[in-house]
Amino acid sequence: MSSRAHSLAARLFRRGFKTSAVRGAGGEAIALGPDAPVLVQLEQRTWAPLPVLASSQLPSSLPSPPPASVAVVRDAFASFDTPPRPLSSSVRVVAPGRAVLAASAARASTRLLADAYVYDASLGAYVLASSSQDLASYLSLAGVRDLRVAHDAGPASHGSTTLPLSQRAQASPRSLRQSTNHVLMVAPSAFAFNQQCAQDNTFMHSGAGSGLESVPEGLGSASIDDDHEATVGSQLTLPPSQLLTRRVLREYAGLYRELADVAGVRVSLLAHDASHGTPDAVFPNNWFSTHAAGEGSLGGGAGVQESTLVLYPMAHPNRRAERRADAREFLESLGYARVLDLSFAEAEDPCRAFEGTGVLVLDRLHGVAYVALSERADERTARE
């Protein structure tokens, strides 16, 4: 983490950031070995990486004294209503430098991700160093030299083979870029049809009722193999809506694989809960954009002076709810010290919606923005 990002994380911690409500005491902790990071599963599922993790939020089983680094393991591709997989059923340390990973934790569609933290003595807390890293890759970097994947239902030293870690492409370094090699994504963990947006979006149609009743052919209530929730090979019967959500998540995991494993893109992965009431959370580009210092400087002007996070006014209430405190805090912790909040335009009558890069095409090098005016792209807001 850069010094600027670290100072932002510290500021969030000292002001009592919203995600500090995450409970401690419960959960699991697995030490990888002497002087090695400790894997942690929190008692409560988090929907975004926490910028700062207080010791009180960690499991009571954490070794004492506090380790120098921990990694919070997340089940990022599980639906919101899926019971958590016990960490001890997904990874087992056989000896220092040797571990076995369950097949479900290594498979692309059901992999686990790790958010890495380092202890900051000045805060008395753990500060986020990296997020959304494939658990197998993290274990390798953390000093596990012999990492194997089990073929049976749970981790074991027998019936396993060496796990081939993904080969990640390296992006060419450039000082100013039109595009990025770091993206934020939100897994469709609470996938649903958005009735509010369907009222004025010609690209959507509601079908019958909520839209989840209209399940594609072959996706009716059926039995599937799902080692998220039970041992490999067991059969689970799910209602159509849950089955559809799980299918969407598996397809989304395939997209993540193409970006992270094949193209070498750095992906920060968030998720959402049904209680958030955000069926379109998978499209975060509508409610925010990020701008690095120096952006637009080739256009003759001064360009962006300070790394900036822009928040946009959204047309519908359940899209506005996507600007969750935990998501904002995570974005700020990445180094965006300046926040330009345009969401005040939502309170005007009529709402002056301007939905981010859903309506904007940005020439980031020259500081030019192209806008398609519509009920989701207010002209006055665009000119301001």
C-alpha positions in Angstrom: 0.0 0.0 0.0 1.3 3.5 -0.9 2.0 6.0 1.9 -1.0 8.1 0.7 -3.3 5.1 0.7 -2.0 4.2 4.1 -2.7 7.7 5.5 -6.2 7.5 4.0 -6.8 4.2 5.7 -5.6 5.6 9.0 -7.9 8.5 8.6 -10.9 6.2 8.0 -9.9 4.2 11.1 -9.6 7.2 13.3 -13.0 8.7 12.3 -14.7 5.4 13.0 -15.5 4.1 9.6 -18.9 2.3 9.1 -17.6 -1.2 8.6 -16.2 -1.2 12.1 -19.5 -2.8 13.1 -18.2 -6.2 11.9 -18.1 -8.5 15.0 -15.1 -10.3 16.2 -14.6 -13.3 18.6 -16.1 -15.9 16.2 -14.7 -17.1 12.9 -11.6 -19.2 12.2 -7.9 -18.6 12.2 -5.3 -20.9 10.6 -1.6 -20.2 11.0 0.5 -21.0 8.0 3.6 -21.5 10.1 6.1 -19.7 12.3 6.5 -16.0 11.3 4.0 -16.6 8.5 0.7 -14.9 7.8 -2.5 -16.2 9.5 -5.5 -17.1 7.4 -8.7 -15.7 8.9 -12.4 -16.2 8.2 -14.5 -13.5 9.9 -17.6 -14.3 11.8 -19.7 -12.1 9.5 -19.5 -12.1 5.8 -18.2 -8.8 4.4 -19.3 -7.4 1.1 -16.2 -5.3 0.4 -12.5 -5.5 1.6 -12.2 -3.5 4.9 -9.6 -0.8 4.6 -8.6 -1.3 8.3 -9.2 -4.3 10.5 -9.3 -3.8 14.3 -8.0 -6.6 16.4 -11.4 -6.8 18.1 -12.9 -7.8 14.7 -10.6 -10.9 14.4 -11.4 -14.4 15.7 -10.5 -15.0 19.4 -8.6 -18.0 18.2 -6.0 -15.7 16.6 -2.5 -16.6 17.9 -0.9 -14.4 20.5 1.0 -12.1 20.2 -0.8 -10.7 17.2 0.8 -11.9 13.9 2.5 -9.3 11.6 0.1 -10.1 8.8 -3.2 -11.8 8.3 -5.3 -12.6 5.2 -9.1 -12.5 5.3 -10.5 -15.3 3.2 -13.7 -14.5 1.3 -16.2 -16.7 -0.5 -16.7 -14.0 -3.2 -18.5 -16.1 -5.8 -21.1 -17.5 -3.3 -24.7 -16.2 -3.4 -25.8 -14.1 -0.4 -27.9 -16.9 1.1 -25.2 -19.6 0.8 -23.9 -20.8 4.2 -20.1 -20.1 4.5 -17.7 -22.9 3.9 -15.6 -23.5 7.0 -12.1 -22.4 6.4 -10.8 -25.6 7.9 -12.6 -27.6 5.2 -11.0 -25.6 2.5 -7.4 -25.4 3.5 -5.2 -27.5 5.7 -1.6 -26.8 6.7 0.3 -30.1 6.7 3.6 -28.6 7.8 5.3 -25.2 7.6 5.5 -24.5 3.9 3.1 -27.3 2.9 -0.6 -27.1 2.5 -3.6 -28.8 0.9 -6.4 -26.9 -0.8 -9.9 -28.4 -1.3 -10.9 -28.8 -4.9 -13.8 -26.4 -4.5 -11.5 -23.7 -3.2 -9.2 -24.1 -6.2 -11.8 -24.4 -8.9 -12.2 -21.2 -11.0 -16.0 -21.1 -10.5 -15.9 -21.5 -6.7 -12.5 -20.2 -5.8 -11.7 -18.4 -2.6 -10.1 -14.9 -2.5 -7.8 -13.4 0.1 -7.5 -9.8 1.4 -4.0 -9.3 2.8 -3.4 -7.1 5.9 -0.3 -5.9 7.7 -0.2 -4.9 11.4 0.3 -1.1 12.0 1.6 -0.6 15.5 0.7 3.2 15.4 -2.9 2.3 14.9 -3.0 -0.9 16.8 -4.8 -2.4 13.8 -4.3 -4.2 10.5 -4.2 -2.1 7.3 -5.2 -3.5 3.9 -2.2 -4.2 1.7 -3.8 -6.0 -1.2 -7.3 -7.3 -1.9 -9.2 -9.9 -3.9 -6.2 -12.2 -4.6 -6.8 -15.8 -5.6 -6.2 -17.9 -2.4 -3.9 -20.3 -4.2 -1.7 -17.5 -5.5 -1.7 -15.8 -2.1 -0.5 -19.0 -0.4 2.3 -19.4 -2.8 3.5 -15.8 -2.2 3.1 -16.3 1.6 5.7 -19.0 1.6 3.7 -22.2 0.9 6.2 -23.9 -1.4 4.3 -27.2 -1.7 0.6 -26.5 -2.4 -1.6 -29.3 -3.4 -5.2 -29.6 -4.4 -7.3 -32.5 -3.0 -9.5 -34.5 -5.3 -11.7 -35.9 -2.6 -14.3 -34.1 -0.5 -11.9 -32.4 1.9 -8.3 -31.5 2.2 -6.1 -34.5 2.9 -2.5 -35.4 2.3 -3.5 -38.3 0.1 -5.2 -38.3 -3.3 -3.8 -34.9 -4.3 -1.7 -33.4 -7.0 0.4 -30.3 -7.2 -1.8 -27.3 -7.9 -0.8 -25.4 -11.1 -0.9 -21.7 -10.3 -2.1 -19.4 -13.0 0.3 -17.6 -15.2 -0.6 -13.9 -15.1 0.2 -11.6 -18.1 2.1 -8.5 -17.3 0.9 -5.2 -18.5 3.2 -2.8 -20.3 4.1 0.2 -18.0 2.9 3.6 -19.2 3.0 6.9 -17.5 -0.4 8.0 -19.0 -2.9 5.5 -20.2 -6.3 5.7 -21.9 -7.3 2.5 -20.2 -6.4 0.7 -16.9 -5.1 -2.6 -15.6 -7.0 -2.3 -12.4 -10.8 -2.7 -12.2 -13.5 -2.9 -9.5 -16.2 -5.5 -10.0 -19.2 -6.5 -8.0 -20.2 -10.2 -8.1 -23.9 -10.8 -8.6 -24.3 -12.5 -5.3 -27.8 -11.1 -4.9 -28.8 -11.2 -8.5 -32.4 -10.1 -9.3 -34.4 -8.3 -11.9 -34.6 -4.5 -11.4 -38.3 -3.5 -11.6 -37.5 0.2 -11.0 -35.0 0.5 -13.9 -37.2 -1.6 -16.2 -39.8 1.2 -16.3 -37.6 3.4 -18.5 -34.9 1.2 -19.9 -35.8 -0.2 -23.3 -33.0 -2.7 -23.0 -34.8 -4.5 -20.3 -38.2 -6.3 -20.1 -39.9 -7.7 -17.0 -41.5 -10.8 -18.4 -43.9 -12.0 -15.8 -43.8 -10.7 -12.2 -40.3 -10.1 -10.8 -38.5 -11.6 -13.8 -37.1 -14.4 -11.8 -40.2 -16.5 -12.5 -39.2 -16.4 -16.2 -36.2 -18.8 -15.8 -34.5 -19.8 -19.1 -35.4 -23.2 -20.5 -33.5 -26.0 -18.7 -33.2 -23.9 -15.5 -36.3 -25.0 -13.7 -36.2 -26.5 -10.2 -33.5 -29.2 -10.6 -30.8 -31.1 -8.9 -27.2 -29.8 -9.3 -23.8 -30.6 -8.0 -22.7 -27.8 -5.7 -19.8 -28.3 -3.4 -20.2 -24.8 -2.0 -22.7 -26.1 0.4 -22.0 -29.8 0.9 -19.5 -32.5 0.0 -18.5 -33.0 -3.6 -21.1 -35.1 -5.5 -24.0 -34.5 -3.2 -27.3 -33.5 -4.9 -29.1 -30.3 -4.0 -32.5 -29.3 -5.2 -32.9 -25.5 -5.5 -35.9 -23.3 -6.5 -35.6 -21.6 -9.8 -34.5 -18.2 -8.5 -31.6 -19.6 -6.4 -30.6 -21.9 -9.3 -30.5 -18.9 -11.6 -28.4 -16.9 -9.2 -25.9 -19.7 -8.9 -25.7 -20.1 -12.7 -25.1 -16.3 -13.1 -22.4 -16.5 -10.4 -20.6 -19.3 -12.2 -20.6 -17.4 -15.5 -19.4 -14.3 -13.6 -16.5 -16.4 -12.2 -15.6 -17.3 -15.7 -15.4 -13.5 -16.6 -13.2 -13.0 -13.6 -11.0 -15.8 -14.7 -10.5 -14.3 -18.2 -9.7 -10.9 -16.8 -7.5 -11.9 -13.8 -5.9 -15.2 -14.9 -5.7 -14.8 -18.6 -5.4 -11.1 -19.3 -3.5 -10.3 -16.0 -5.9 -7.5 -15.0 -5.9 -6.6 -11.3 -9.5 -7.1 -10.1 -10.9 -5.7 -6.8 -14.0 -7.9 -6.2 -16.9 -6.8 -4.1 -20.3 -8.5 -3.6 -23.7 -7.5 -2.4 -26.5 -8.8 0.0 -30.2 -9.0 -0.7 -30.6 -6.6 2.3 -28.8 -3.9 0.3 -31.7 -3.8 -2.1 -29.3 -3.3 -5.1 -30.3 -5.7 -7.9 -28.1 -3.8 -10.4 -25.0 -3.7 -8.2 -23.0 -5.6 -10.9 -22.8 -2.3 -12.8 -20.8 -0.1 -10.5 -19.5 2.0 -13.4 -22.7 4.0 -13.2 -22.3 5.4 -9.7 -18.6 6.2 -9.6 -15.5 6.9 -11.7 -11.9 7.4 -10.7 -9.4 9.8 -12.1 -5.6 9.7 -11.5 -3.6 12.9 -11.0 -2.3 14.2 -14.4 -5.3 12.8 -16.3 -6.3 15.1 -19.2 -3.0 17.0 -19.2 -2.4 16.3 -22.9 -5.4 18.4 -23.8 -3.6 21.7 -23.2 -5.1 22.3 -19.7 -3.8 21.5 -16.2 -5.6 18.2 -16.1 -6.6 16.5 -12.9 -4.6 17.9 -10.0 -5.3 15.3 -7.4 -6.4 11.7 -7.6 -10.2 12.0 -7.5 -13.3 9.8 -6.9 -16.4 11.1 -8.6 -19.9 10.0 -7.3 -22.8 10.3 -9.8 -26.5 11.1 -9.3 -28.6 8.0 -10.1 -32.2 8.0 -11.5 -33.7 5.3 -9.3 -33.5 4.8 -5.5 -32.1 1.2 -5.7 -29.3 2.4 -7.9 -28.5 5.2 -5.4 -28.2 2.5 -2.7 -25.2 1.1 -4.5 -23.1 3.9 -3.0 -22.6 1.8 0.1 -20.3 3.1 2.9 -18.1 0.0 2.7 -17.6 0.4 -1.0 -16.8 4.1 -0.8 -14.4 3.5 2.1 -12.6 0.8 0.1 -12.3 3.1 -2.9 -11.0 6.0 -0.8 -8.4 3.7 0.7 -6.9 3.1 -2.7 -5.6 6.6 -2.7 -8.4 8.9 -3.9 -8.1 11.7 -1.4 -10.4 14.0 -3.2 -14.1 13.1 -3.6 -16.3 15.0 -6.0 -19.9 14.1 -5.0 -22.5 15.0 -7.6 -25.3 13.0 -5.9 -26.9 16.2 -4.6 -28.6 16.5 -8.1 -30.8 13.5 -7.1 -32.7 15.8 -4.7 -33.8 18.2 -7.4 -37.2 17.9 -9.1 -36.9 16.5 -11.6 -33.8 14.4 -10.7 -30.8 15.5 -12.7 -29.4 12.0 -13.2 -26.0 11.5 -14.7 -25.1 7.8 -14.6 -21.3 7.7 -14.9 -19.6 5.9 -17.7 -22.9 4.4 -18.7 -23.5 7.7 -20.4 -20.0 9.0 -20.7 -17.1 8.1 -23.0 -13.9 9.6 -21.6 -10.8 10.6 -23.5 -8.6 10.5 -20.4 -5.4 11.6 -22.1 -6.8 14.8 -23.5 -9.5 15.6 -21.0 -12.5 15.3 -23.3 -15.9 13.8 -22.4 -18.5 12.6 -24.9 -22.1 12.4 -23.5 -25.2 10.7 -24.9 -28.0 12.9 -23.5 -31.0 11.0 -22.1 -33.2 10.8 -19.0 -30.0 9.3 -17.4 -27.7 12.0 -18.7 -28.8 15.5 -17.7 -27.3 18.2 -19.9 -26.9 20.8 -17.1 -25.1 18.3 -14.9 -22.8 17.4 -17.9 -21.9 21.0 -18.4 -21.2 21.7 -14.7 
